[in-house]
Amino acid sequence: MTESVSRELTWTIATLWGALFIGWLIEDYEIAVAGYLVFYLARHFYSLRKFELWIKGSSKAPYPPGSGFWSEIGYLVSRKQRSLEKLAELQANKYQQLQAASMSIPDAIVSIDPNGKIEWFNAAAKRLLHLRHSDVTRSLEPLVRVPEFIAYLKNEDYSKPLILPSFKGMKRVLSVSVFEYYQHHRLIVIKDIHELYNLAQIRKDFIANASHELRTPLTVFNGYLEMMIDMPTQDVTWQKPLEQMHKQSLRMQSIINDLLTLSAMESETLTEDRQVVDVPAILGGLQQNAGLISADKHQFTFEVEEGLKIVGYLMPLTSVFTNLISNAVRYTPENGRITVRWYQTQKGIFFEVEDTGIGIAQEHIPRVTERFYRVDTARSRDTGGTGLGLAIVKHILERHQAVLTIQSQIRVGSKFTCRFPLDLKADEKAEEV
């Protein structure tokens, strides 16, 4: 750019001296300078016009102006243009690769704009939803016509995927997930989970059937053990082994009962009807029995908001409260404090159990609600834990649209909080049940 400016300045000075020389020859400097200015401006306007035609791609100016300042500008613009063309070609190749990859994905993918209109879809979505290329820019809802699917899109709560046991007449289990991106655009991903669902169902059925079949022989076995322990002629040397066998058989019974309860929660086969649950009365009973639960080894505090009742399932909710309080007792050393709270705020209805126990390491907290997951296997076995209590609590709370959160610190204590939605409050729902 500096060289072109230098050349342009040299040319300007040279032509100006030429004009002055002509003025000296004709003895009229004004005419010479005026003629020079007209020529100078005409030259630049001509170059500007030629540059404009070249920028617009006119065939009359296939090349940029080839002299002075405008030549350098033309060269810089041409170089930038070539760079942008290469970048555009690279981006186009990347887009084609991404589109080809998405077309080969077996999951159906549909992109919709903030107004719910289709922007793009892959081959799997075309087959599953019977879409056509002409459907682009059309609204997705009238094309799908599945009420659960449409309600899920309108709800705008995409924290959990939607599970469809059938879809448009197909007996296939589908999982629908929605991801928001770039200014409220949405990406809909529909995954076929039929095989996984069947495997999970087989596992649930096996656990339920096996637990049910084991219950009867274990009851008989436990009954005979109790009879042998109570026999007055029993040999003393067999007393301790029989008591240990009886203790383990009771633990097996507890595991089986928990498995059956968990199976009922997962398969949604509860036979109990929803009703108004008097939570303060339940907690009052647990408070009276707190000494028996902990053998008077812990300090209990109950902070219960009287009259606060909810609509739900009585026995499962009682199981939630009992499980969480029993866990606090099980993992809190002697003379520790256990605080139970039941209260309401603007954010929901809360049940809390806070203890000064051994606590849970942060890496274990996300997994403690998994079935049979134990932070300390030896301690759980000694205290009679089955590893299913929190899994049962989680499923019961999900049945009530409630959420369990856990806060804990090693050697400081833990706090388990169940947050129920406000619309479960009995004075709002009692007449509907």
Sine and cosine of phi, psi and omega as CSV:
sin_phi,cos_phi,sin_psi,cos_psi,sin_omega,cos_omega
0.00,0.00,-0.57,0.82,0.00,-1.00
-0.92,0.39,-0.64,0.77,0.01,-1.00
-0.90,0.43,-0.66,0.75,-0.01,-1.00
-0.92,0.40,-0.63,0.77,0.06,-1.00
-0.90,0.44,-0.66,0.75,0.02,-1.00
-0.89,0.45,-0.68,0.73,0.02,-1.00
-0.90,0.43,-0.66,0.75,0.01,-1.00
-0.90,0.43,-0.64,0.77,0.01,-1.00
-0.92,0.38,-0.65,0.76,0.03,-1.00
-0.89,0.46,-0.70,0.71,0.01,-1.00
-0.89,0.45,-0.66,0.76,-0.01,-1.00
-0.89,0.45,-0.71,0.70,0.00,-1.00
-0.91,0.42,-0.65,0.76,-0.02,-1.00
-0.90,0.44,-0.72,0.70,-0.01,-1.00
-0.93,0.37,-0.55,0.84,0.04,-1.00
-0.90,0.43,-0.67,0.74,0.06,-1.00
-0.90,0.44,-0.58,0.81,0.05,-1.00
-0.90,0.44,-0.67,0.74,0.03,-1.00
-0.90,0.44,-0.65,0.76,0.02,-1.00
-0.91,0.42,-0.58,0.81,0.03,-1.00
-0.91,0.42,-0.67,0.74,0.04,-1.00
-0.89,0.45,-0.66,0.75,0.04,-1.00
-0.87,0.50,-0.60,0.80,0.04,-1.00
-0.92,0.39,-0.60,0.80,0.00,-1.00
-0.92,0.38,-0.65,0.76,-0.05,-1.00
-1.00,-0.04,-0.05,1.00,0.02,-1.00
0.86,0.50,0.61,0.79,0.06,-1.00
-0.52,-0.86,1.00,-0.02,-0.06,-1.00
-0.93,0.36,-0.52,0.85,-0.05,-1.00
-0.90,0.43,-0.71,0.70,0.01,-1.00
-0.90,0.43,-0.64,0.77,-0.01,-1.00
-0.90,0.43,-0.72,0.69,-0.01,-1.00
-0.92,0.39,-0.66,0.75,0.03,-1.00
-0.88,0.47,-0.68,0.73,0.04,-1.00
-0.89,0.46,-0.61,0.79,0.02,-1.00
-0.90,0.44,-0.70,0.72,-0.01,-1.00
-0.90,0.43,-0.65,0.76,0.04,-1.00
-0.88,0.48,-0.71,0.70,0.00,-1.00
-0.89,0.46,-0.68,0.74,-0.04,-1.00
-0.90,0.45,-0.72,0.69,0.00,-1.00
-0.92,0.38,-0.65,0.76,0.01,-1.00
-0.87,0.49,-0.65,0.76,0.01,-1.00
-0.88,0.48,-0.70,0.72,-0.02,-1.00
-0.94,0.34,-0.63,0.78,0.05,-1.00
-0.90,0.44,-0.61,0.79,0.05,-1.00
-0.90,0.43,-0.70,0.71,0.03,-1.00
-0.90,0.43,-0.63,0.78,0.02,-1.00
-0.89,0.45,-0.68,0.73,0.02,-1.00
-0.90,0.44,-0.69,0.72,0.02,-1.00
-0.89,0.45,-0.63,0.77,0.04,-1.00
-0.91,0.42,-0.65,0.76,0.02,-1.00
-0.89,0.46,-0.71,0.71,0.02,-1.00
-0.88,0.47,-0.64,0.77,0.01,-1.00
-0.92,0.40,-0.66,0.75,0.01,-1.00
-0.89,0.46,-0.62,0.78,-0.01,-1.00
-0.98,0.20,-0.11,0.99,0.04,-1.00
0.99,0.12,0.43,0.90,-0.02,-1.00
-0.94,0.33,0.60,-0.80,0.04,-1.00
-0.94,0.34,-0.32,0.95,0.02,-1.00
-0.96,0.29,-0.32,0.95,0.01,-1.00
-0.70,-0.71,0.95,0.30,-0.06,-1.00
-0.94,0.35,-0.30,0.95,-0.02,-1.00
-0.80,-0.59,0.43,-0.90,0.03,-1.00
-0.93,0.36,0.33,-0.95,0.04,-1.00
-0.79,0.61,0.61,-0.79,-0.16,-0.99
-0.94,-0.33,0.49,0.87,0.00,-1.00
-0.58,-0.82,0.65,-0.76,0.17,-0.98
0.85,0.53,-0.64,-0.77,-0.09,-1.00
-0.85,0.52,-0.68,0.73,-0.05,-1.00
-0.93,0.37,-0.47,0.88,0.08,-1.00
-0.90,0.43,-0.67,0.74,0.01,-1.00
-0.92,0.38,-0.66,0.75,0.05,-1.00
-0.88,0.47,-0.68,0.73,0.02,-1.00
-0.87,0.49,-0.64,0.77,0.02,-1.00
-0.91,0.42,-0.70,0.72,-0.01,-1.00
-0.91,0.42,-0.68,0.73,0.02,-1.00
-0.90,0.43,-0.65,0.76,0.01,-1.00
-0.89,0.45,-0.67,0.74,0.02,-1.00
-0.91,0.42,-0.67,0.74,0.04,-1.00
-0.90,0.43,-0.60,0.80,0.00,-1.00
-0.90,0.43,-0.69,0.73,0.03,-1.00
-0.89,0.46,-0.62,0.78,0.04,-1.00
-0.90,0.43,-0.68,0.73,0.02,-1.00
-0.92,0.39,-0.58,0.81,0.03,-1.00
-0.90,0.43,-0.66,0.75,0.05,-1.00
-0.90,0.44,-0.67,0.74,0.02,-1.00
-0.90,0.44,-0.68,0.73,0.02,-1.00
-0.89,0.45,-0.63,0.78,0.02,-1.00
-0.91,0.41,-0.64,0.77,0.04,-1.00
-0.90,0.43,-0.70,0.71,0.02,-1.00
-0.89,0.45,-0.62,0.79,0.02,-1.00
-0.90,0.43,-0.64,0.77,0.04,-1.00
-0.91,0.42,-0.67,0.74,0.04,-1.00
-0.89,0.46,-0.67,0.74,0.00,-1.00
-0.89,0.45,-0.67,0.74,0.02,-1.00
-0.91,0.42,-0.63,0.78,0.05,-1.00
-0.90,0.43,-0.70,0.71,0.01,-1.00
-0.89,0.45,-0.67,0.74,0.01,-1.00
-0.91,0.42,-0.66,0.75,0.03,-1.00
-0.90,0.43,-0.63,0.77,0.02,-1.00
-0.91,0.42,-0.70,0.72,0.00,-1.00
-0.92,0.39,-0.52,0.85,0.03,-1.00
-0.92,0.39,-0.47,0.88,-0.02,-1.00
-1.00,0.04,-0.15,0.99,0.02,-1.00
-0.93,0.36,0.74,-0.67,-0.02,-1.00
-0.94,0.33,-0.34,0.94,0.02,-1.00
-0.98,0.18,0.62,-0.79,0.03,-1.00
-0.97,0.25,0.76,-0.65,-0.03,-1.00
-0.79,-0.62,0.78,-0.63,0.03,-1.00
-0.74,-0.68,0.75,-0.66,0.07,-1.00
-0.97,-0.25,0.78,-0.63,0.02,-1.00
-0.81,-0.59,0.48,-0.88,-0.02,-1.00
-1.00,0.10,0.05,-1.00,-0.02,-1.00
-0.85,0.53,-0.34,0.94,0.02,-1.00
-1.00,-0.05,0.09,1.00,0.03,-1.00
0.99,0.14,0.28,0.96,0.00,-1.00
-0.99,-0.12,0.58,-0.82,-0.09,-1.00
-0.94,0.34,0.75,-0.66,0.09,-1.00
-0.97,-0.24,-0.58,0.82,-0.08,-1.00
-0.21,-0.98,0.47,-0.88,0.09,-1.00
-0.48,-0.88,0.41,-0.91,-0.02,-1.00
-0.99,-0.11,-0.03,-1.00,-0.09,-1.00
-0.91,0.42,-0.62,0.79,0.00,-1.00
-0.90,0.44,-0.64,0.77,0.05,-1.00
-0.92,0.39,-0.58,0.82,0.03,-1.00
-0.88,0.48,-0.66,0.75,0.00,-1.00
-0.96,0.28,-0.70,0.71,-0.09,-1.00
-0.94,0.34,-0.70,0.71,-0.09,-1.00
-0.99,-0.12,-0.01,1.00,0.00,-1.00
0.84,0.54,0.72,0.69,0.01,-1.00
-1.00,0.04,0.40,-0.92,0.08,-1.00
-0.81,-0.58,0.30,-0.95,-0.01,-1.00
-0.88,0.47,-0.46,0.89,0.01,-1.00
-0.95,0.30,-0.19,0.98,0.00,-1.00
-0.98,0.18,-0.19,0.98,0.07,-1.00
-0.88,0.47,0.70,-0.72,-0.09,-1.00
0.99,0.15,-0.05,1.00,0.08,-1.00
-1.00,-0.03,0.38,-0.92,0.03,-1.00
-0.94,0.33,0.64,-0.77,-0.07,-1.00
-0.97,0.24,-0.56,0.83,-0.14,-0.99
-0.84,0.54,-0.78,0.62,-0.02,-1.00
-0.93,0.37,-0.26,0.97,0.01,-1.00
-0.99,0.11,-0.47,0.88,-0.04,-1.00
-1.00,0.00,-0.81,0.59,0.05,-1.00
0.85,0.53,0.71,0.71,0.15,-0.99
-0.89,-0.46,0.93,-0.36,-0.14,-0.99
-0.81,0.58,-0.70,0.71,-0.03,-1.00
-0.90,0.45,-0.63,0.78,0.00,-1.00
-0.91,0.42,-0.72,0.70,-0.02,-1.00
-0.91,0.41,-0.66,0.75,0.03,-1.00
-0.89,0.45,-0.61,0.79,0.02,-1.00
-0.90,0.44,-0.67,0.74,0.02,-1.00
-0.91,0.42,-0.64,0.76,-0.04,-1.00
-0.96,0.27,-0.45,0.89,-0.05,-1.00
-0.92,0.40,-0.53,0.85,0.04,-1.00
0.90,0.45,0.35,0.94,0.15,-0.99
-0.94,-0.34,0.99,-0.17,-0.11,-0.99
-0.95,-0.32,0.39,0.92,-0.02,-1.00
-0.92,0.40,-0.49,0.87,0.04,-1.00
-0.82,-0.57,0.59,-0.81,0.02,-1.00
-0.94,0.33,0.42,-0.91,0.07,-1.00
-1.00,-0.01,0.78,-0.63,0.01,-1.00
-0.97,-0.23,0.85,-0.52,0.01,-1.00
-0.94,-0.35,0.91,-0.41,0.01,-1.00
-0.92,0.39,-0.37,0.93,0.09,-1.00
-0.49,-0.87,0.35,-0.94,-0.07,-1.00
-0.54,-0.84,0.92,-0.39,0.08,-1.00
0.78,0.62,0.72,0.69,0.07,-1.00
1.00,0.04,-0.16,0.99,0.00,-1.00
-1.00,0.01,0.77,-0.64,0.04,-1.00
-1.00,0.10,0.90,0.44,0.03,-1.00
-0.78,-0.63,0.66,-0.75,0.03,-1.00
-1.00,0.06,0.84,-0.54,-0.05,-1.00
-0.88,-0.48,0.54,-0.84,0.09,-1.00
-0.92,-0.40,0.84,-0.55,-0.03,-1.00
-0.94,-0.33,0.85,-0.52,0.05,-1.00
-0.85,-0.52,0.57,-0.82,0.00,-1.00
-0.81,-0.59,0.74,-0.67,0.01,-1.00
-0.83,-0.56,0.79,-0.61,0.03,-1.00
-1.00,0.02,0.62,-0.79,0.02,-1.00
-0.45,-0.89,0.43,-0.91,0.12,-0.99
0.61,0.79,1.00,0.04,0.14,-0.99
0.85,0.53,0.80,0.60,0.15,-0.99
0.94,0.35,0.30,0.95,0.21,-0.98
-0.97,0.25,0.46,-0.89,-0.06,-1.00
-0.78,-0.63,0.61,-0.79,0.06,-1.00
-0.92,-0.40,0.87,-0.49,-0.02,-1.00
-0.98,-0.18,0.83,-0.56,0.01,-1.00
-0.88,-0.48,0.86,-0.51,-0.01,-1.00
-0.93,-0.38,0.89,-0.45,-0.08,-1.00
-0.92,-0.38,0.69,-0.72,0.06,-1.00
-1.00,0.10,0.93,-0.36,-0.03,-1.00
-0.90,-0.44,0.45,0.89,-0.09,-1.00
-0.86,0.51,-0.73,0.68,-0.02,-1.00
-0.91,0.42,-0.69,0.72,0.03,-1.00
-0.89,0.46,-0.64,0.77,0.01,-1.00
-0.90,0.44,-0.67,0.74,0.01,-1.00
-0.90,0.44,-0.66,0.75,0.02,-1.00
-0.89,0.45,-0.68,0.73,0.02,-1.00
-0.90,0.44,-0.63,0.78,0.02,-1.00
-0.92,0.40,-0.64,0.77,0.04,-1.00
-0.88,0.47,-0.67,0.74,0.02,-1.00
-0.90,0.44,-0.70,0.72,0.02,-1.00
-0.89,0.46,-0.69,0.72,0.00,-1.00
-0.89,0.45,-0.64,0.76,0.01,-1.00
-0.89,0.45,-0.72,0.69,0.00,-1.00
-0.88,0.47,-0.69,0.72,-0.01,-1.00
-0.90,0.44,-0.72,0.69,-0.03,-1.00
-0.92,0.39,-0.68,0.73,0.00,-1.00
-0.90,0.43,-0.67,0.74,0.01,-1.00
-0.90,0.44,-0.65,0.76,0.00,-1.00
-0.91,0.41,-0.66,0.75,-0.01,-1.00
-0.94,0.35,-0.51,0.86,-0.01,-1.00
-0.98,0.20,-0.35,0.94,-0.09,-1.00
-0.88,0.47,-0.73,0.68,-0.07,-1.00
-0.90,0.43,-0.81,0.58,0.01,-1.00
-0.88,0.48,-0.55,0.84,0.01,-1.00
-0.93,0.36,-0.59,0.81,0.06,-1.00
-0.89,0.46,-0.68,0.74,0.03,-1.00
-0.89,0.45,-0.73,0.69,0.00,-1.00
-0.85,0.52,-0.71,0.71,-0.02,-1.00
-0.91,0.41,-0.61,0.79,0.02,-1.00
-0.90,0.44,-0.67,0.74,0.02,-1.00
-0.92,0.39,-0.60,0.80,0.04,-1.00
-0.89,0.46,-0.69,0.73,0.03,-1.00
-0.88,0.47,-0.64,0.77,0.01,-1.00
-0.91,0.42,-0.66,0.75,-0.02,-1.00
-0.93,0.37,-0.59,0.81,0.02,-1.00
-0.91,0.41,-0.61,0.79,-0.06,-1.00
-1.00,0.10,-0.06,1.00,-0.01,-1.00
-0.92,0.38,0.79,-0.61,-0.05,-1.00
-0.93,0.37,-0.40,0.92,-0.04,-1.00
-1.00,-0.06,0.22,0.98,-0.07,-1.00
-0.92,0.40,0.72,-0.69,0.07,-1.00
-0.90,0.43,0.74,-0.67,-0.06,-1.00
-0.88,0.48,-0.53,0.85,-0.04,-1.00
-0.91,0.41,-0.37,0.93,0.01,-1.00
-1.00,-0.07,-0.11,0.99,-0.08,-1.00
-0.88,0.47,-0.76,0.64,-0.04,-1.00
-0.92,0.39,-0.71,0.70,0.05,-1.00
-0.86,0.51,-0.63,0.78,0.01,-1.00
-0.92,0.40,-0.63,0.78,0.03,-1.00
-0.91,0.42,-0.64,0.77,0.05,-1.00
-0.91,0.42,-0.65,0.76,0.05,-1.00
-0.89,0.46,-0.65,0.76,0.01,-1.00
-0.90,0.43,-0.64,0.77,0.01,-1.00
-0.90,0.44,-0.70,0.72,0.00,-1.00
-0.94,0.34,-0.56,0.83,0.04,-1.00
-0.92,0.40,-0.61,0.79,0.07,-1.00
-0.91,0.42,-0.61,0.79,0.04,-1.00
-0.91,0.42,-0.64,0.77,0.06,-1.00
-0.89,0.45,-0.64,0.77,0.06,-1.00
-0.89,0.46,-0.64,0.76,0.01,-1.00
-0.90,0.43,-0.66,0.75,0.03,-1.00
-0.89,0.46,-0.70,0.72,-0.01,-1.00
-0.90,0.44,-0.68,0.73,0.03,-1.00
-0.88,0.47,-0.65,0.76,0.03,-1.00
-0.92,0.40,-0.63,0.78,0.04,-1.00
-0.89,0.45,-0.66,0.75,0.03,-1.00
-0.91,0.41,-0.65,0.76,0.04,-1.00
-0.90,0.44,-0.71,0.71,0.00,-1.00
-0.90,0.44,-0.64,0.77,0.02,-1.00
-0.89,0.45,-0.65,0.76,0.03,-1.00
-0.90,0.43,-0.61,0.79,0.03,-1.00
-0.90,0.43,-0.71,0.70,-0.08,-1.00
-0.95,0.32,-0.59,0.81,-0.04,-1.00
-1.00,-0.01,-0.01,1.00,0.04,-1.00
0.82,0.57,0.74,0.68,0.01,-1.00
-0.94,-0.33,0.47,0.88,0.04,-1.00
-0.90,0.44,0.76,-0.65,0.03,-1.00
-1.00,-0.06,-0.19,0.98,-0.03,-1.00
-0.97,0.24,0.63,-0.78,0.04,-1.00
-1.00,0.06,0.45,-0.89,0.10,-1.00
-0.93,0.36,0.60,-0.80,-0.03,-1.00
-0.45,-0.89,0.13,-0.99,0.08,-1.00
-0.97,0.25,0.87,-0.50,-0.04,-1.00
-0.98,-0.20,0.87,-0.49,0.02,-1.00
-0.99,0.12,0.99,0.11,-0.06,-1.00
-0.88,0.47,-0.69,0.72,0.03,-1.00
-0.83,0.55,-0.59,0.80,0.02,-1.00
-0.93,0.38,-0.65,0.76,0.03,-1.00
-0.89,0.46,-0.72,0.70,-0.01,-1.00
-0.93,0.37,-0.50,0.87,0.08,-1.00
-0.90,0.45,-0.66,0.75,0.06,-1.00
-0.91,0.42,-0.66,0.75,0.03,-1.00
-0.92,0.40,-0.54,0.84,0.04,-1.00
-0.91,0.40,-0.64,0.77,0.03,-1.00
-0.92,0.40,-0.53,0.85,-0.02,-1.00
-1.00,-0.08,0.07,1.00,-0.06,-1.00
-0.86,0.50,-0.61,0.79,0.01,-1.00
-0.89,0.45,-0.62,0.78,0.02,-1.00
-0.94,0.35,-0.62,0.78,-0.02,-1.00
-0.89,0.46,-0.66,0.75,-0.07,-1.00
-0.97,-0.23,0.07,1.00,-0.03,-1.00
0.83,0.55,0.60,0.80,0.03,-1.00
0.84,0.54,0.54,0.84,-0.01,-1.00
-0.97,-0.23,-0.01,1.00,-0.06,-1.00
-0.72,-0.69,0.36,-0.93,0.06,-1.00
-0.99,-0.16,0.86,-0.51,-0.05,-1.00
-0.97,-0.26,0.63,-0.78,0.14,-0.99
-0.73,-0.68,0.83,-0.56,0.02,-1.00
-0.92,-0.38,0.87,-0.50,0.06,-1.00
-0.90,-0.43,1.00,-0.09,-0.16,-0.99
-0.88,-0.47,0.78,-0.63,0.07,-1.00
-0.99,0.15,0.95,-0.31,-0.07,-1.00
-0.90,0.43,0.58,-0.81,0.04,-1.00
0.99,0.15,-0.03,1.00,-0.02,-1.00
-1.00,0.04,0.99,-0.16,-0.02,-1.00
-0.91,-0.41,0.40,-0.92,0.03,-1.00
-0.76,-0.65,0.26,-0.97,0.06,-1.00
-0.99,-0.11,0.80,-0.60,-0.02,-1.00
-0.04,-1.00,-0.37,-0.93,-0.01,-1.00
-0.98,-0.20,0.86,-0.50,-0.15,-0.99
-0.87,0.49,-0.84,0.54,-0.10,-0.99
-0.91,0.42,-0.72,0.69,0.05,-1.00
-0.86,0.51,-0.66,0.75,0.01,-1.00
-0.91,0.41,-0.63,0.78,0.07,-1.00
-0.87,0.49,-0.62,0.78,0.04,-1.00
-0.89,0.45,-0.63,0.78,0.04,-1.00
-0.87,0.49,-0.78,0.63,-0.04,-1.00
-0.88,0.47,-0.69,0.72,-0.02,-1.00
-0.91,0.41,-0.68,0.73,-0.02,-1.00
-0.87,0.49,-0.74,0.67,-0.06,-1.00
-0.92,0.38,-0.63,0.78,0.03,-1.00
-0.93,0.36,-0.66,0.75,0.03,-1.00
-0.89,0.45,-0.64,0.77,0.05,-1.00
-0.88,0.47,-0.67,0.75,0.02,-1.00
-0.88,0.48,-0.66,0.75,0.03,-1.00
-0.91,0.41,-0.67,0.74,-0.09,-1.00
-0.91,0.42,-0.56,0.83,-0.11,-0.99
-0.92,-0.39,0.34,0.94,0.09,-1.00
-0.90,-0.43,0.81,-0.59,0.01,-1.00
-0.89,0.46,0.23,-0.97,0.02,-1.00
-0.84,0.54,0.56,-0.83,-0.02,-1.00
0.94,0.35,0.15,0.99,0.07,-1.00
-0.97,0.25,0.29,-0.96,-0.03,-1.00
-0.97,-0.24,0.67,-0.74,0.06,-1.00
-0.79,-0.62,0.85,-0.53,-0.03,-1.00
-0.91,-0.42,0.79,-0.62,0.01,-1.00
-0.91,-0.41,0.77,-0.64,-0.03,-1.00
-0.78,-0.62,0.58,-0.81,0.09,-1.00
-0.63,-0.78,0.93,-0.38,-0.12,-0.99
-0.41,-0.91,0.16,-0.99,-0.02,-1.00
-0.81,-0.59,0.64,-0.77,0.14,-0.99
-0.74,-0.67,-0.06,-1.00,0.06,-1.00
-0.93,0.38,-0.32,0.95,-0.03,-1.00
-1.00,0.00,-0.21,0.98,0.01,-1.00
0.46,-0.89,-0.17,-0.99,0.05,-1.00
-0.95,-0.33,0.77,-0.64,-0.19,-0.98
-0.86,-0.50,0.66,-0.75,0.22,-0.98
-0.86,-0.51,0.83,-0.56,-0.05,-1.00
-0.80,-0.61,0.62,-0.79,0.15,-0.99
-0.78,-0.62,0.91,-0.41,-0.03,-1.00
-0.89,-0.46,0.72,-0.69,-0.03,-1.00
-0.74,-0.67,0.15,-0.99,0.07,-1.00
-0.93,-0.38,0.67,0.74,-0.10,-1.00
-1.00,0.09,-0.37,-0.93,-0.12,-0.99
-0.97,0.26,-0.32,0.95,0.03,-1.00
0.98,0.19,0.15,-0.99,-0.03,-1.00
-0.79,-0.62,0.73,-0.68,0.05,-1.00
-0.91,0.42,0.54,-0.84,-0.10,-0.99
-0.86,0.51,-0.56,0.83,-0.04,-1.00
-0.94,0.33,-0.30,0.95,-0.01,-1.00
-1.00,-0.02,-0.36,0.93,-0.12,-0.99
-0.84,0.54,-0.69,0.73,-0.02,-1.00
-0.90,0.44,-0.27,0.96,-0.11,-0.99
-0.93,-0.36,-0.08,1.00,-0.11,-0.99
-0.92,0.38,-0.28,0.96,0.04,-1.00
-1.00,0.00,0.04,1.00,0.08,-1.00
-0.97,0.23,0.55,-0.83,0.00,-1.00
-0.91,0.42,0.69,-0.73,0.04,-1.00
0.91,0.42,0.16,0.99,0.04,-1.00
-0.99,0.12,0.80,-0.60,0.00,-1.00
-0.80,-0.60,0.70,-0.71,0.07,-1.00
-0.95,0.32,-0.69,0.72,0.02,-1.00
-0.78,-0.63,0.98,-0.18,-0.09,-1.00
-0.89,0.46,-0.70,0.72,-0.05,-1.00
-0.90,0.44,-0.67,0.74,-0.02,-1.00
-0.92,0.38,-0.63,0.77,0.01,-1.00
-0.89,0.46,-0.63,0.78,0.00,-1.00
-0.92,0.39,-0.65,0.76,-0.01,-1.00
-0.93,0.37,-0.57,0.82,-0.05,-1.00
-1.00,0.00,-0.02,1.00,0.06,-1.00
1.00,0.05,0.26,0.97,0.00,-1.00
-0.96,0.28,0.58,-0.82,0.00,-1.00
-0.99,-0.17,-0.24,0.97,-0.05,-1.00
0.98,0.17,0.17,0.99,-0.04,-1.00
-0.89,-0.45,-0.20,0.98,-0.11,-0.99
-0.84,0.55,-0.78,0.63,-0.04,-1.00
-0.95,0.31,-0.48,0.88,0.10,-1.00
-0.90,0.43,-0.65,0.76,0.05,-1.00
-0.91,0.41,-0.70,0.72,0.02,-1.00
-0.84,0.54,-0.71,0.70,-0.02,-1.00
-0.87,0.49,-0.72,0.69,-0.04,-1.00
-0.93,0.36,-0.60,0.80,0.04,-1.00
-0.91,0.42,-0.67,0.74,0.02,-1.00
-0.90,0.43,-0.63,0.77,0.05,-1.00
-0.88,0.47,-0.58,0.81,0.05,-1.00
-0.89,0.45,-0.44,0.90,0.02,-1.00
-0.98,-0.21,0.27,0.96,-0.05,-1.00
0.81,0.58,0.54,0.84,0.00,-1.00
-0.97,-0.25,0.26,-0.96,-0.08,-1.00
-0.79,-0.62,0.67,-0.74,0.05,-1.00
-0.97,-0.25,0.80,-0.60,0.11,-0.99
-0.85,-0.52,0.56,-0.83,-0.08,-1.00
-0.81,-0.59,0.79,-0.61,0.12,-0.99
-0.85,-0.52,0.76,-0.65,-0.07,-1.00
-0.43,-0.90,0.44,-0.90,0.06,-1.00
-0.57,-0.82,0.72,-0.69,-0.05,-1.00
-0.85,0.52,0.74,-0.67,0.04,-1.00
0.89,0.46,0.23,0.97,0.08,-1.00
-0.90,-0.45,-0.71,0.71,0.02,-1.00
0.62,-0.79,0.00,-1.00,-0.04,-1.00
-0.70,-0.71,0.40,-0.92,0.10,-1.00
-0.69,-0.72,0.87,-0.49,0.05,-1.00
-0.97,-0.24,0.84,-0.54,-0.07,-1.00
-0.85,-0.52,0.81,-0.58,0.09,-1.00
-0.95,-0.30,0.86,-0.52,-0.01,-1.00
-0.94,-0.33,0.91,-0.41,0.02,-1.00
-0.99,-0.10,0.56,-0.83,0.04,-1.00
-0.92,0.38,0.50,-0.87,-0.05,-1.00
-0.91,0.42,-0.44,0.90,-0.04,-1.00
-0.96,0.28,-0.03,1.00,0.11,-0.99
-1.00,0.03,-0.06,1.00,-0.01,-1.00
-0.87,0.48,0.72,-0.69,-0.20,-0.98
-0.89,0.45,-0.61,0.80,-0.07,-1.00
-0.93,0.37,-0.22,0.97,0.06,-1.00
-0.99,-0.15,-0.41,0.91,-0.12,-0.99
-0.89,-0.45,-0.17,0.98,-0.15,-0.99
-0.85,0.53,-0.62,0.78,-0.05,-1.00
-0.96,0.28,-0.30,0.95,-0.04,-1.00
-1.00,0.03,-0.31,0.95,-0.07,-1.00
-1.00,0.09,0.00,0.00,0.00,0.00
